[in-house]
Amino acid sequence: MDFDLPADLVAYLGKLDAFIEADIKPLEAENDNIRFFDHRREWARTDFEAGGLPRHEWEDLLREAKRRADAAGHYRFALPKEFGGQDGSNLWMAVIREHFAAKGLGLHNDLQNEHSIVANLPQVIMLREFGTQAQKDEFITGMLDGTRRVAFGLTEEHHGSDATHMDTTAVRETRDGKSGWRIDGGKMWTTGMHTASHAIVFARSSGKAGDAKGISAFLVPADAPGVKIEEWLWTFNMPTDHPRISLTGVWVPEEALFGPPDGGLALAQTFVHENRIRQAASSLGAASYCIAESVKYARERKPFGEELARNQAIQWPLVELATQAEMLRLLIRKTAWEMDRMSQQDVARTLSDKVSMCNYWANRLVCEAADRAMQVHGGIGYSRHKPFEHIYRHHRRYRITEGSEEIQMRKVAAFLFGYMGPGKH
């Protein structure tokens, strides 16, 4: 067994570090852009007078960082070569995401809004797998050049983890002699609608509540008549770009149907395992950052004339976190390595429990590590002059989104007890 990272992956990490130092750090430093990352970050990013939306200057800065990364050939790394990517594998993406997050806050990687100079672009893969040729031509190119931005409308106010009971409906309706669909209902957490050109809206088109079959997906223009942003949902982590929207008599033509009719849930599952393993790696990286900063501070801080680190009350909690991080790193990399050796269908059948283990435990670990870092640092750790509160507030949501930890533990249990997976009786 060889646990060394591939030499070309290690070399690419060095190339990314050099790019960050040469192109991203100077951008972060100019025009007081550091305000988006220091103690002023929440206020600098948030337009509190405009419903808590991200400030234009903040989003413009993120776009410029992405533009530079794309010009350097890094932004699309995970995409297939046909879209200008490098066919980045799950293992490589997991290592890169951990590496970035372990650097702390910065313009190279800010997961509050899924920003990274090496992007995660699941909707491009969804379109490749399920889109018509016309949809691919319009949306894949458009999402990569910025002329199309697509939000995701699955969750509803009364239906979170269980999408099969959604209340939003789609019925066939002809208008002006053209066949299409009328959509009525509402969605929650439709992130990015303030700049979206379209939203992928999931709606029940047949069957009864609770049926997995009978839900269809549609590419709905964000400015279509009947689409309304009802409120911006302020969260633990600001700024907010997460609205509750309503859809009242929204009509779209037949060509807006995205994927097979009544088979829309397959789209939502297309990239779930890749998303979860990459998210786990990011949480691990952020946890490692919190642990390392705590160790460093404990060696430097000398209350009563002696290093804080001499106290076992400081040592032991960090020992436990460091031990968990080491074990989790091995599981994440092994799982990502195995994912690269099988199809998405086989991952779902045989490896889904391991992906869930990685995800829920990493998301829990980073919250514990950020909390411990605050405690070790004392008053300054609780302040915004350290990044720990920001890390905690951001990563706390991952214990709910992308499948709550209870949902993921249920998946692990189903595999463990033989209700699902290879051991199913």
C-alpha positions in Angstrom: 0.0 0.0 0.0 1.3 3.5 -0.9 -0.2 6.4 1.0 2.0 9.0 -0.8 0.1 11.6 -2.8 0.9 11.3 -6.6 3.9 13.4 -7.5 2.0 15.3 -10.2 -0.7 16.2 -7.6 2.0 17.6 -5.2 3.5 19.5 -8.1 0.1 21.0 -9.0 -0.4 22.1 -5.4 2.8 24.0 -5.7 1.7 25.5 -8.9 -1.6 26.7 -7.3 0.3 28.2 -4.4 2.6 30.1 -6.8 -0.5 31.4 -8.6 -2.1 32.5 -5.4 1.0 34.4 -4.3 1.5 36.0 -7.7 -2.0 36.8 -8.8 -4.5 36.4 -6.0 -2.7 37.9 -2.9 -1.9 41.2 -4.7 -5.6 41.5 -5.7 -6.6 40.8 -2.1 -4.3 43.5 -0.9 -5.2 46.3 -3.3 -7.9 48.9 -2.8 -8.3 47.8 0.8 -9.8 44.5 -0.4 -8.5 43.0 2.8 -11.6 44.5 4.5 -13.5 41.5 3.1 -11.4 39.1 5.1 -10.3 41.0 8.3 -12.5 42.0 11.3 -14.6 44.1 9.0 -15.6 41.2 6.7 -19.2 40.8 7.6 -19.9 44.5 7.2 -17.8 44.9 4.1 -19.6 42.0 2.4 -23.2 42.8 3.5 -25.5 45.5 2.2 -27.7 45.6 5.2 -29.9 48.4 3.7 -30.6 46.2 0.7 -32.1 43.2 2.5 -28.7 41.8 3.6 -27.6 41.0 0.0 -23.9 40.8 -0.9 -22.4 44.1 -1.8 -21.6 44.6 -5.5 -18.0 45.3 -4.6 -17.6 42.0 -2.9 -19.1 40.0 -5.8 -17.1 42.0 -8.3 -13.9 41.0 -6.4 -14.9 37.3 -6.5 -15.6 37.5 -10.2 -12.2 39.1 -10.9 -10.5 36.3 -8.9 -12.4 33.7 -10.9 -11.5 35.4 -14.1 -7.8 35.3 -13.3 -8.0 31.7 -12.2 -9.8 30.8 -15.4 -7.2 32.6 -17.5 -4.5 30.7 -15.7 -6.2 27.4 -16.4 -7.2 26.5 -12.8 -10.9 27.5 -12.5 -12.3 24.7 -14.6 -9.9 22.1 -13.4 -12.6 19.6 -12.2 -14.5 19.8 -15.5 -14.1 17.5 -18.5 -11.7 18.6 -21.1 -14.5 19.2 -23.5 -15.4 22.2 -21.4 -11.9 23.5 -21.0 -11.2 21.5 -17.8 -8.6 19.0 -16.8 -10.8 16.0 -15.8 -9.9 16.6 -12.2 -10.5 13.5 -10.2 -12.2 13.2 -6.8 -8.9 12.5 -5.1 -7.3 15.6 -6.6 -10.2 17.8 -5.8 -10.4 16.6 -2.2 -6.7 17.2 -1.6 -6.9 20.7 -3.3 -10.0 21.7 -1.3 -8.4 20.6 2.0 -5.2 22.4 1.0 -7.0 25.6 0.3 -9.1 25.6 3.5 -6.1 24.8 5.6 -4.7 28.2 4.6 -7.4 30.1 6.4 -9.6 32.9 5.0 -8.6 34.5 1.7 -9.6 35.4 -1.8 -8.2 32.1 -3.0 -11.0 30.2 -1.3 -14.0 31.5 0.6 -16.6 28.9 1.1 -19.2 31.2 2.6 -20.6 31.4 -1.0 -18.8 28.4 -2.5 -16.1 30.6 -4.0 -12.8 29.0 -5.0 -10.1 29.5 -7.7 -10.6 25.8 -8.4 -14.3 25.7 -8.9 -16.9 23.1 -8.1 -19.4 23.3 -11.0 -22.0 20.5 -10.6 -24.6 22.2 -12.8 -22.4 21.9 -15.8 -22.3 18.1 -15.2 -26.0 18.0 -14.7 -26.5 19.7 -18.1 -24.0 17.4 -19.8 -25.9 14.4 -18.5 -29.5 15.5 -18.8 -29.7 18.6 -21.0 -30.9 18.8 -24.6 -28.4 19.9 -27.1 -30.0 23.4 -27.2 -29.8 23.6 -23.4 -26.2 22.5 -23.4 -25.3 25.1 -26.0 -27.0 27.9 -24.1 -26.3 27.1 -20.5 -22.9 25.4 -20.3 -21.2 28.1 -22.3 -23.3 30.7 -20.6 -22.4 29.5 -17.1 -18.7 29.4 -17.9 -18.6 32.9 -19.5 -21.0 34.5 -16.9 -23.9 35.2 -19.2 -26.0 32.5 -17.5 -26.3 32.1 -13.8 -28.6 29.2 -12.6 -30.1 29.0 -9.1 -31.4 25.7 -7.6 -35.0 25.4 -6.4 -35.6 22.1 -4.7 -36.3 22.7 -1.0 -39.6 24.1 0.2 -40.9 25.8 3.3 -42.6 22.7 4.6 -40.5 20.1 3.0 -36.7 20.1 3.6 -34.9 16.8 3.5 -37.8 15.0 2.0 -38.3 16.4 -1.5 -40.8 13.7 -2.5 -43.6 15.5 -0.6 -43.1 18.8 -2.4 -46.1 21.0 -2.9 -45.0 22.8 -6.0 -46.8 21.4 -9.1 -46.4 21.5 -12.8 -49.3 20.8 -15.2 -49.3 20.7 -19.0 -50.8 23.8 -20.5 -51.0 25.2 -24.0 -50.7 29.0 -24.4 -51.0 30.8 -27.7 -50.9 27.4 -29.5 -47.6 26.4 -27.9 -47.4 23.5 -25.5 -45.7 24.0 -22.2 -46.1 23.8 -18.4 -47.8 25.9 -15.7 -45.9 25.9 -12.4 -47.4 26.9 -9.1 -45.9 26.7 -5.6 -42.8 28.1 -3.8 -39.2 27.3 -2.9 -36.9 28.1 0.0 -33.1 28.7 0.0 -33.0 29.4 -3.8 -29.4 30.7 -3.5 -28.2 33.3 -5.9 -31.6 34.5 -7.3 -30.4 38.1 -7.0 -28.1 37.6 -9.9 -29.6 34.5 -11.5 -30.8 34.4 -15.1 -32.6 31.1 -14.5 -33.6 28.7 -11.7 -33.8 25.0 -11.9 -37.3 24.4 -10.4 -38.4 21.0 -9.3 -42.2 20.3 -9.3 -44.5 17.4 -9.0 -45.8 16.6 -12.4 -47.6 13.3 -11.7 -48.1 10.7 -9.0 -48.8 11.3 -5.4 -46.9 12.8 -2.5 -44.1 10.6 -1.3 -43.5 9.1 -4.7 -39.9 9.5 -6.0 -41.2 9.3 -9.6 -43.4 12.0 -10.8 -41.2 15.0 -10.1 -39.9 17.0 -13.1 -37.2 19.8 -13.4 -37.5 23.0 -15.4 -35.2 25.7 -16.4 -37.3 28.8 -15.4 -36.2 32.3 -16.3 -35.7 34.3 -13.1 -37.7 37.2 -14.5 -40.6 35.0 -15.8 -44.1 36.5 -14.9 -45.2 34.9 -11.7 -41.8 34.4 -10.2 -41.5 36.5 -7.1 -38.9 36.9 -4.3 -41.0 37.0 -1.2 -38.1 37.6 1.3 -34.4 37.3 1.8 -33.7 34.8 4.6 -31.2 36.2 7.0 -28.9 33.5 8.4 -26.3 32.8 11.0 -23.8 33.8 8.3 -24.2 37.0 6.4 -24.5 38.3 3.7 -27.6 36.4 2.5 -28.4 35.5 -1.1 -31.0 32.8 0.0 -34.5 33.9 -0.8 -38.0 32.4 -0.4 -39.7 32.6 -3.7 -43.2 32.0 -4.9 -44.3 30.8 -8.3 -47.8 31.7 -9.3 -49.1 30.7 -12.7 -45.6 30.6 -14.1 -45.6 29.3 -17.7 -42.6 27.8 -19.5 -42.5 26.2 -23.0 -41.9 22.5 -23.4 -38.2 23.0 -24.2 -37.8 24.3 -20.6 -38.2 20.8 -19.3 -34.8 19.7 -18.0 -34.2 16.0 -18.0 -36.8 13.2 -18.3 -40.4 14.1 -17.4 -41.3 12.7 -14.0 -37.6 11.8 -13.4 -36.3 15.1 -12.1 -35.0 13.8 -8.8 -32.2 12.0 -10.7 -30.8 15.4 -11.6 -30.6 16.4 -7.9 -28.7 13.2 -7.2 -26.2 13.5 -10.1 -23.4 15.1 -8.3 -24.3 14.5 -4.6 -21.4 12.2 -3.8 -18.8 14.4 -5.4 -20.2 17.5 -3.6 -20.2 15.7 -0.3 -16.6 14.4 -0.5 -15.3 17.8 -1.6 -17.3 19.6 1.2 -15.9 17.1 3.7 -12.3 17.9 2.5 -13.0 21.6 2.9 -14.3 21.1 6.4 -11.2 19.0 7.3 -8.9 21.7 6.0 -10.7 24.4 8.0 -10.5 22.2 11.1 -6.8 21.6 10.5 -6.3 25.4 10.3 -8.1 25.9 13.6 -6.0 23.2 15.3 -2.7 24.5 14.0 -3.5 28.1 15.0 -4.5 27.0 18.5 -1.2 25.0 18.9 0.8 28.0 17.7 -1.0 30.4 20.0 -0.7 28.1 23.0 3.1 28.0 22.5 3.3 31.8 22.3 0.9 32.8 25.0 2.5 32.8 28.5 0.1 33.5 31.3 1.6 33.4 34.8 5.1 33.2 33.1 4.6 29.8 31.4 3.5 28.7 28.0 -0.3 28.0 27.9 0.6 24.8 26.0 2.1 23.4 29.2 -1.4 22.8 30.6 -3.0 19.5 29.9 -6.4 21.2 29.8 -5.2 22.9 26.7 -3.3 19.9 25.3 -5.8 17.1 25.5 -8.8 18.6 23.6 -6.4 19.6 20.8 -4.9 16.1 20.9 -8.3 14.6 20.4 -9.1 17.0 17.5 -5.8 16.3 15.8 -6.3 12.6 16.1 -9.7 12.8 14.5 -8.4 15.0 11.7 -5.6 12.4 10.9 -8.1 9.5 10.8 -10.6 11.5 8.8 -8.0 12.6 6.2 -7.2 8.9 5.5 -10.9 8.1 5.1 -11.6 11.0 2.8 -8.7 10.3 0.6 -9.3 6.6 0.5 -13.0 7.2 -0.3 -12.2 9.7 -3.0 -9.6 7.3 -4.5 -12.3 4.5 -4.6 -14.8 6.9 -6.2 -12.4 7.5 -9.0 -12.4 3.8 -9.8 -16.1 3.3 -10.3 -19.2 4.9 -12.0 -21.5 7.2 -10.2 -24.1 4.4 -10.1 -21.6 2.1 -8.4 -20.6 4.8 -5.9 -24.3 5.1 -4.9 -24.7 1.4 -4.6 -21.5 0.5 -2.8 -19.8 3.5 -1.4 -22.5 6.0 -0.4 -22.1 5.2 3.3 -18.4 6.0 3.3 -19.1 9.3 1.6 -21.7 10.1 4.2 -19.3 9.1 7.0 -16.7 11.6 5.6 -19.2 14.4 5.2 -21.1 14.4 8.5 -18.0 13.8 10.6 -15.9 16.5 8.9 -18.7 19.0 9.3 -19.0 18.2 12.9 -15.3 18.2 13.5 -14.7 21.7 12.0 -17.4 23.1 14.3 -15.7 21.5 17.3 -12.3 22.7 16.2 -13.4 26.3 15.6 -15.1 26.3 19.0 -12.0 25.0 20.7 -9.9 27.5 18.9 -12.0 30.3 20.4 -11.6 28.8 23.8 -7.8 28.4 23.5 -7.4 32.0 22.2 -9.7 33.4 24.9 -11.2 36.8 24.4 -9.3 37.5 21.1 -10.6 34.1 19.8 -14.1 35.2 20.4 -13.6 38.5 18.5 -13.8 39.1 14.8 -10.1 39.8 14.8 -9.6 36.1 14.5 -11.4 34.0 11.8 -12.7 31.3 14.1 -16.2 32.7 14.5 -16.5 33.1 10.8 -15.4 29.5 10.2 -17.8 28.3 12.8 -20.8 30.2 11.4 -20.1 29.1 7.8 -19.4 25.4 8.4 -22.3 25.1 10.9 -24.7 25.2 8.0 -23.1 22.1 6.4 -24.4 20.0 9.2 -27.9 20.8 7.7 -27.4 21.5 4.0 -26.2 18.9 1.4 -28.0 16.3 3.5 -28.3 16.9 7.2 -26.0 14.8 9.4 -29.1 12.9 10.6 -29.9 12.0 7.0 -26.4 10.9 6.4 -26.2 8.9 9.6 -29.4 7.2 8.5 -27.6 6.3 5.2 -24.7 4.8 7.1 -27.1 2.9 9.3 -28.9 1.5 6.3 -25.7 0.1 4.9 -24.5 -1.1 8.2 -27.6 -3.0 9.0 -28.2 -4.4 5.5 -31.3 -2.3 4.5 -29.3 -0.8 1.6 -26.0 -1.4 -0.1 -24.0 -4.6 -0.9 -25.1 -6.3 2.3 -28.8 -5.8 1.7 -30.7 -9.0 2.7 
